[in-house]
Amino acid sequence: MSSVRARVWRFTVEKGASGAEAVDAVEIGQGPLPVSLAALVNINALACDLRKNVDQRVRDHEISLLLSYIGGSTHGSQPLSVDCAALDSSSGHIKRFVSECTGLGVMTAASESLFNWAPGTDDLSSFDVLPAKLAGIYAKTGVRPDLLYDLAAGPLAGEARGRRRNHKKMFPAGKGTPEQRARLEKLAQWSVDHDDHAYFMSWVWLGAGGVYVDIFLPNGSPAADSLKTGWIDTPGSPLPWKFHVPRPVPRRRPEAVNPDGLHVAMAHTVETLHAVSTSGPEGQVRDALSRAEPLVEAAMDRSFGREGEALGTVSGVPVRGRWIRGDAVGQARHEVLLGILGERVPVDHRAQRSRLSSQTADRLDLFLEGRLLTVVHPVGSPRPSWDRIRAELLGG
């Protein structure tokens, strides 16, 4: 499995008469965040409108294009790499495509490492293609996050941003950037407008040094209450990054504020969220997501029916798919197996991730989300046999 260098922040939000305002941020620390290249491809392949017919040619081309710019380690643990020469020669919209795709995959990896989100167990939806039942819960216009993770603590919105950074130091020194600060403020207001919805932001930097990511978490978020930081190897600075000089005009503050200046409405416990009835926002979200499951399954049935090549079986369930080379720009470094299962099969996803996160050099880089299976391997080496793929998928 590959990795990216991650820097984690906690930031403070205050609510006043003029709306929500991000006040400051404190760096928790930095460390190597495990990122599966197969998962990065998988998440982007699923970020399409399942209510429509998915064009296999378009999806294959997008996968090939992404792998032409982003490279990773399929054996052992090495940082994700970026073909900066190719990226700098590309048009602006291609740069944005690559950075956004990378951002979505890295943000999902962060949700696994930080919040213990589990593919195949916890739901994941794109805000661009949310079920119609959620139309009355989330605004269709204005600021909107990218992905919605259904964690045990409740729905968590994730915003993924990315930029090309042409500096020797991949992280902005000492603090973040004005762009990051401005986006955090808009997300803070989005949260207030949606009943203090839990959220976080990841901001990917692409450069000669590889892929780096800033992760921002609002203090008091239920997702941050049980934050997992064991992978962090460098503590952050205790000096806060101050966003604003205090305004001269007094602002009305909420009555209930904890010592860190955080509105307590976001400090729900897991038990409280589990007890929320389906009439509350969290319950409405989960109800709508469960109602969308037949739609997702129907889309996968269509994809499975269009795949002509039989790869093998997993627990007796047939799998169809094909290999796609990342050769849209220059010589291919990787190719990915994109497979569709005939139906869902029980897989221990947490054990699968634990195996991938180990430093064992002979593990395949594979990822299964629902019925979509992706396997990435380097061009030039023999393709893994289906028996090996199946054995590693099932824990062999």
N, C-alpha and C positions, 0 to 999 in steps of 0.2 A: 504494500500500500504506500502511496505517496504521502506527502505532507506539505503544509504551508505554515509559514510563521504567523501566528495570531497574537494580536494585542487586544486585551479585554478591558473595557471601561465600564464603570457605573456612573450614571449621570443623574443629577437632581432636577426635578420638575416642580415648579410652583404654579398654582392656579390663582389667578386674580380676576378682577372685574373685566380686564381686557383680554382674558383668555389664558391659555397655558403658555408657560415660558420655561425653556431649558436654561438652568442657571450656571451649572458647572459640571465638570466630569473629573473623576479620579481614576487613574490607571490601576487596575488590579494586578496586572502582570502580563508576561509574554511566554509563549511556549510553542512547541511543534504540534500543530493540529492535524491528526490523521485525515487524509482525503483520498477516497477511492476514485480513480479515474473512471472505472466502470459505473460507480454511483453518479458521478458528475454527468456522464452521458445519459444514464437512465432517467435522472430527474428532468433533464431537458427534453428527452423523448416523450415524457408524460405531460409536459407543459403545452399541450395542444388541446383544441376544443373537441372533447370526446362526444359532443352532441352532433358533430358533423362527421362525414366520412374522412378518415385520416389518409392523406395521399402518401403512400409508401415511398414514392420517389423523392418527395420533398423532405420527408423525415430522414431518409438515407443521406441526402445531400447535406442537410444541416449537421448531421453527425460527422460526416466526412470533413466538412468545413471546420468544425470545432476542433477535431483532432489534428487538423493541419497546423493549427497555431499553438495548441496546448499539448504538452507532453508530460509523461509521468513515469513512475517506476512501477513495473508490474512484478518485480521480484525484489524482495528486501524493502528498504524504506529510503526513498530519495525525494527531494523537494519537487513539486510541480515546476515545469519549465515553460518558458514562453519564447516563441520564435519572434523576437522583437524586430528583426529586419523585415520579415514578412508583414508583421502587424503595422509597422510604421509606413510601409508602402501601400497599405490598404486604405480604402475610402473611409470616411468617418462613420458611416452606418455599419460597415463591417467591423470596425473597431468596437463600436457599441454592442454589436451582436456577440462578439467574442467575450467582452468584459461582462456582459449581462449573463451569458450562459455560464461562465466561470463563477460569477457571483452567486447564482442560484445553487450550483453544486457545492460550493464552499460553505454557503450559509446552511445548507442542509447537513453537511458534515459537522458544522458547529452545533447545530441543534442536537445531534447525536451525542457529541462529547460534553456539551454543557448542560443540556436538559434531559438527556437520556431518551430522546425521541427514538422510536424503534420502527424501522420500515416493516411493513407487513402486519404490524400490530396497531400502530397509531396512524390515524388518517392524515393525508396530506392533500391539499387542494391549491390550485392556482387562483388568485383573485380575478384573473382575466376570464376564467371559465367556471366560476362558482355556480352551483345549482341555482335555478330560478327561485327556489324557496328562500334563498338568502338575499334576494333583491331588496326586501324590506328591512334588512338588518344593516347592510353595508351600502354606503353611498356609491352610486355609479360614476360620479364625476369628482373632480378635485383630487386631493392627495389619496393615494391608495397603495398599500403594501403589495408585495409580490406573492408570497405563499402563506398558507394558513395551516399550522400544525395543531392537531388535536391531541394535546398532552393530558396526562392524568390531572394536572392542575387546572386544566381548562384550555380553551382555544388560544393559540399564540400566533400573532401575525408577525411575519418576517419581511423586512425590506432589504433587498439586495442591490447594492450599487457597486460600480467598478470604474476604475480610471487607469489609463496608461501613465506610469510614473517614470520619468527619465532622470533619475537621480541615483547617486551611488548608495545613499541610505534610502531604503525602500519605505520606511515609516517616516512621516513628517516629524522632525525632531521636537521633543518636549511636549507637544500638544497636537491636536488635530488641525483641521483646516476650516476656513469660513464656510465652505460648501457643506462639510459634514455638520457643522453647527446649525446651519440654516435648515437642513433636512431634518435634523433631530427636533427642531422646534415645530416643524410642520407635522411630524409624526406624533408629537406630544399633543397637539391640538386635535389631530385625527382620533387619538385615543379618548380624549375628553368627549368629543362629539359622538363616540360610540360607547358610552357608558363605562369609561375607564378601561377600555379593552387592553389586554396585555399585548406587548409588542417588543421587538428588538430590531436593531439594524446592523447589517454587515456591510463593510466597505472594502472591496478588493482592490489591491494595487498590483498592476501587471508591469514587469520590467525585467531588465537584464539579471537582476537578483532573484528572479522567479516570481512567485505569487505570494503576496502578503495580504493580511486582512485585519482591519480594525472592527471589533465587535462592541456595540454599545447597548447597554442594558439599563433601563430606568430603575432606580432604587424603588423598592417596594413591590416590584412585579412578582406575582406568584411563581413565575418561571424561574426567577432568580433566588427564590427562597432556599432552594435545594441545589444551588449551582455547583457543578462538579468542576473543580479546578486542580485536580491532582496532576494533570499533564503540564501545568504551568511551571517553568523552570527558572524564570527571572521575575522577581517581584517588581511591581511598578513604583513610580515616584509618589510619595505622600502629598506632594504639592498639587493642588487641583488646577485644572485648566478652567479659568474663569471665562464665562461666555459674555457677560455684560457688566457694565458699571450700573449700580442700582439706580433705578429711575427716580427723578426728583418728585414726581407726582405719586402720592401714597396710593397703594393698591389694596383693595380688600382681599384679605387672605381667608382661606377656609378655616372653620373653627377647629377641625380635628387635623392636627399636623404632628407628625412624629418628630423626634429630636433631629433627624437629618433633613427636615423640611419637606417631607414627602406626604402627599395626600394618602390617607389611610384607606381610601376606597379601593386601592389596587392591592392592598395587603391581605388578600383572601388566602385562606389555608386550603389545602387539598380537600380536607373533609367538607369544608363549606361549599366548595365548588361541586363536589359530588352530590351534595344535597340540594342543589339548585333545581327547581322544577323546570319542566319544558317550557314554561311561560317566560322564563328569564332569558337574557341574551345568550348565555352559554348553552342553555338547554335548546334554544331555537337553532343555534348553529349545529349542534350535534344531531338534532332531529333532521335538519335539512341535509346534512352530510349522509346520514343513514338512508334517507330517501333517494339519494343520488347513486347509491351502490348498484341498483339494477341497470342504470344508464351506463355506468362504467363497465359493467360486465358485458353489456350488449356491444359496446365499442370494441372490447377485447375479442369478443366472438367474431366480429367482422374482420378484425386484423388477423386472427387465427385462420379464418377461412380463406384469406387472400394469400397466406404464406404457402408456397408450394413445396418447399424442401423439408422433409421430416428429419429432425436432428436426433431424436431418441425419446426417452421417457424419463420422468421423474416421479417416483412412487406410483408407477403405472399410468401416469398422465402423459399424453403425447406432447412433444414440443416441436414447433416449426420455426424456421428462421433462416438467417443467412449471415455471412461475414461481410463487413463494410470496411474498406480501407480509408485511412485518413490521408488521402493523396490529392485533395482539392488544390493545395498549394505545394508544389515541389514533391520531393520523394516522401513516401509514407514512412512514418516511424511506428505507428500502431495500427492495428485493425481490431474491430470490435464485433463480437457476435451479438446480434439482436434476435432474441428468441421470444416467442409467445407461447405460453402454456395453455393447454386446452381448458384447464380449470385451475383454481387455486389449490395449492398443496401446503400442508403444515411444514414450516421450516423454523428452526430456532435461529431467529435473526440476530439476537444478541450474541449467541455463541459464534455465529458466522462473522460478526464484526470483530469479536475478540480475536478470532483466528487471523483475520486480515490485519489487525492492528499489531500483531506480534511481528517480531523482526525475522521470522522464518523466511528464508529466501525462496523456497519452492512453492509458496502459496499462490494460487491464481487470484487475479484481481477480478472478482465477480460480484454482482449485486442483483438481488431479486426484490422487486417492489410489486406486490399484487401478482399479476401474471406476466409481467415484463422482466425478462432476464437479460442482463448484459455481462459480457466477459471481454476484457481487454487484454491483448497480449502483443508483444513486440514483433514487428515484421522481421522476417529473417530466421526466426526460430520456428520449429514445427508447431502447428496448431495443437492445442490440447485435445486429447480424445474426449469423446462424450462420456465415457466411463469415468474419467478423471473429473470432469466438470460436475457430473452428478454426485460423485463421492464427496467432493468438497462442499457442494451445496447442501448435502444432507448430513455433513459432519463427519465424513470418513477421513 
